[in-house]
Amino acid sequence: MAKIKPKRHGVVTDMTAMCDVAFLLLTFFILTTQFKKPDVEQIKPPSSISEKLLPDASLMTINVTPEGKFYFTPVDNGAERVQLLEKMGAKYGMTFNDKEKVAFAKVQTIGVPMNQLKGYLGLSEDQLKTFKAKEGVPLDSVNKQVIDWVQQSLAVNPSYKLAIKGDVSTKYPKVKDLFEGLRDIDFLKFWLITSQEGK
């Protein structure tokens, strides 16, 4: 008389399915997590007791170095970045080819005047990682390119938000020029990035 062995493959199948789901979830989180991008230059923001976190989406950033150089970081959306580049090109009488548009969609931050932007976008990825701006994006009484980047970004999407990160040793007139430029385009609501008090 033949013995009937109990079927156990159902348990194995269930465990395999659970492992598959776990790996799928892990892969999803790894691929969709956005890591904080390092600053192009060392900036030590002033401290405060605020614990409010910045939103991740639709956020553009202006960094001000201790020497008063400005860097502009557009919103992290490739298609909208290309629209921004086209708008800035139209404002400054420049056109950009497809290769330059692809490079702009991937670039971390802008730290050059418009007349140097084409050369900047032509750099290799390794060169871009180590690039240090000599003058940054201009902002003075006659040349307000930082403000133009903000204004044209808002023309692409009016719901964009702005965060400003200045070094604790940045000279006040530079920050004042920035605030006045934003006031001139009637953009009065933005965040100031600070470090936690005591850190």
C-alpha positions as CSV (number, residue, x, y, z in Angstrom):
1,M,0.0,0.0,0.0
2,A,1.5,3.3,-1.1
3,K,2.0,6.1,1.5
4,I,0.6,9.5,0.6
5,K,3.0,12.3,1.4
6,P,1.6,15.6,2.6
7,K,1.9,18.5,0.2
8,R,4.1,21.2,1.6
9,H,4.8,23.3,-1.6
10,G,2.0,25.7,-0.8
11,V,4.0,27.1,2.2
12,V,7.2,27.4,0.1
13,T,5.2,29.3,-2.6
14,D,3.7,31.7,-0.1
15,M,7.2,32.4,1.4
16,T,8.6,33.0,-2.1
17,A,5.8,35.4,-2.9
18,M,6.4,37.3,0.3
19,C,10.2,37.6,-0.5
20,D,9.4,38.8,-4.0
21,V,7.1,41.5,-2.6
22,A,9.7,42.5,0.0
23,F,12.4,42.8,-2.7
24,L,10.0,44.8,-5.0
25,L,9.3,47.2,-2.2
26,L,13.0,47.6,-1.3
27,T,13.8,48.2,-5.0
28,F,11.0,50.8,-5.2
29,F,12.3,52.7,-2.2
30,I,15.9,52.7,-3.4
31,L,15.0,54.0,-6.8
32,T,12.6,56.7,-5.6
33,T,14.5,58.0,-2.7
34,Q,16.1,61.4,-3.3
35,F,19.4,61.9,-1.5
36,K,20.4,65.4,-0.4
37,K,22.7,66.9,-3.0
38,P,26.0,68.3,-1.6
39,D,26.5,72.1,-1.8
40,V,28.8,73.2,-4.6
41,E,30.7,75.3,-2.0
42,Q,30.9,75.1,1.7
43,I,28.2,77.2,3.3
44,K,27.7,77.4,7.0
45,P,24.2,78.9,7.6
46,P,23.3,80.9,10.7
47,S,21.7,78.9,13.5
48,S,18.2,79.1,14.8
49,I,15.7,77.2,16.9
50,S,13.4,76.5,14.0
51,E,12.7,72.8,13.3
52,K,10.4,73.3,10.3
53,L,11.5,71.1,7.4
54,L,11.6,72.3,3.8
55,P,9.4,70.7,1.2
56,D,11.1,68.4,-1.3
57,A,8.9,69.1,-4.3
58,S,8.8,72.3,-6.4
59,L,11.7,73.9,-4.5
60,M,14.3,76.2,-6.0
61,T,17.3,77.3,-4.0
62,I,19.7,80.2,-4.0
63,N,23.0,79.7,-2.2
64,V,25.1,82.7,-1.1
65,T,28.8,81.9,-0.4
66,P,30.9,83.8,2.2
67,E,32.5,85.8,-0.7
68,G,29.0,86.8,-1.9
69,K,28.8,84.5,-4.9
70,F,25.3,83.4,-5.9
71,Y,24.3,79.9,-7.1
72,F,20.9,79.1,-8.4
73,T,19.4,75.5,-8.2
74,P,16.3,75.0,-10.3
75,V,13.4,72.7,-9.4
76,D,14.4,69.1,-9.9
77,N,12.0,68.4,-12.8
78,G,13.7,67.7,-16.2
79,A,10.9,68.8,-18.5
80,E,10.3,72.0,-16.6
81,R,14.0,72.8,-16.4
82,V,14.1,72.7,-20.2
83,Q,11.2,75.2,-20.3
84,L,13.1,77.4,-17.9
85,L,16.3,77.3,-20.1
86,E,14.3,78.2,-23.1
87,K,12.7,81.2,-21.3
88,M,16.1,82.4,-20.1
89,G,17.5,82.0,-23.6
90,A,14.6,84.0,-25.0
91,K,15.2,86.8,-22.4
92,Y,19.0,86.9,-23.2
93,G,18.8,86.3,-26.9
94,M,20.3,82.8,-26.8
95,T,19.4,79.5,-28.2
96,F,20.3,76.1,-26.8
97,N,20.7,72.8,-28.7
98,D,19.3,69.4,-27.6
99,K,22.6,68.3,-26.0
100,E,22.7,71.5,-23.9
101,K,19.1,71.1,-22.9
102,V,19.8,67.5,-21.7
103,A,22.8,68.7,-19.8
104,F,20.8,71.5,-18.2
105,A,18.1,69.0,-17.1
106,K,20.7,67.1,-15.2
107,V,23.0,69.8,-13.9
108,Q,23.1,70.3,-10.1
109,T,23.2,74.0,-9.9
110,I,23.9,77.2,-11.9
111,G,27.0,79.3,-10.9
112,V,27.9,81.2,-14.0
113,P,26.5,84.3,-15.9
114,M,24.3,83.7,-18.9
115,N,27.2,84.5,-21.3
116,Q,29.1,81.5,-19.9
117,L,26.3,79.1,-19.6
118,K,26.8,77.3,-22.9
119,G,30.5,76.6,-22.0
120,Y,29.3,75.4,-18.6
121,L,26.8,73.0,-20.1
122,G,29.5,71.6,-22.4
123,L,31.6,70.4,-19.5
124,S,31.9,66.7,-18.8
125,E,30.1,65.2,-15.7
126,D,33.5,64.9,-13.9
127,Q,34.3,68.5,-14.7
128,L,30.9,69.6,-13.4
129,K,31.4,67.9,-10.1
130,T,34.6,69.8,-9.4
131,F,33.5,73.1,-11.0
132,K,33.9,76.2,-8.8
133,A,32.4,79.4,-10.1
134,K,34.7,82.4,-10.3
135,E,32.0,85.0,-10.1
136,G,28.7,83.1,-9.7
137,V,25.4,84.2,-11.1
138,P,25.4,88.0,-11.2
139,L,23.3,90.2,-8.9
140,D,24.0,93.9,-8.7
141,S,22.1,97.1,-9.4
142,V,22.2,96.7,-13.2
143,N,22.7,92.9,-13.7
144,K,20.1,90.9,-11.8
145,Q,20.4,87.4,-13.4
146,V,19.7,85.6,-10.1
147,I,16.3,87.4,-9.9
148,D,15.7,86.6,-13.6
149,W,16.2,82.8,-12.9
150,V,13.6,83.0,-10.1
151,Q,11.2,85.1,-12.2
152,Q,11.4,82.8,-15.3
153,S,11.1,79.7,-13.0
154,L,7.8,81.2,-11.7
155,A,6.7,81.8,-15.3
156,V,7.1,78.0,-15.9
157,N,5.3,77.1,-12.7
158,P,3.8,79.8,-10.3
159,S,3.6,77.3,-7.5
160,Y,7.4,77.0,-7.1
161,K,8.8,77.7,-3.7
162,L,12.2,79.3,-2.9
163,A,14.7,78.6,-0.2
164,I,17.7,80.8,0.5
165,K,20.9,79.5,2.1
166,G,23.5,82.1,3.0
167,D,26.7,81.7,4.9
168,V,26.8,83.1,8.5
169,S,29.8,85.3,7.3
170,T,28.1,86.6,4.1
171,K,28.2,90.4,4.0
172,Y,24.8,91.9,4.6
173,P,24.7,94.1,1.5
174,K,24.7,91.0,-0.7
175,V,21.7,89.5,1.1
176,K,20.0,92.8,1.0
177,D,20.4,93.1,-2.8
178,L,18.8,89.6,-3.1
179,F,15.9,90.5,-0.9
180,E,15.3,93.8,-2.7
181,G,15.5,92.0,-6.1
182,L,12.8,89.5,-5.0
183,R,10.7,92.4,-3.7
184,D,11.0,94.0,-7.2
185,I,9.3,91.0,-8.8
186,D,6.8,90.9,-5.9
187,F,8.0,87.5,-4.6
188,L,7.9,88.0,-0.9
189,K,7.5,84.5,0.6
190,F,10.5,82.3,0.9
191,W,12.4,80.2,3.4
192,L,15.8,81.0,5.0
193,I,17.8,77.8,5.6
194,T,19.4,77.7,9.0
195,S,21.3,75.1,11.0
196,Q,19.9,73.8,14.3
197,E,20.9,75.9,17.3
198,G,23.8,74.4,19.2
199,K,25.0,72.2,16.3
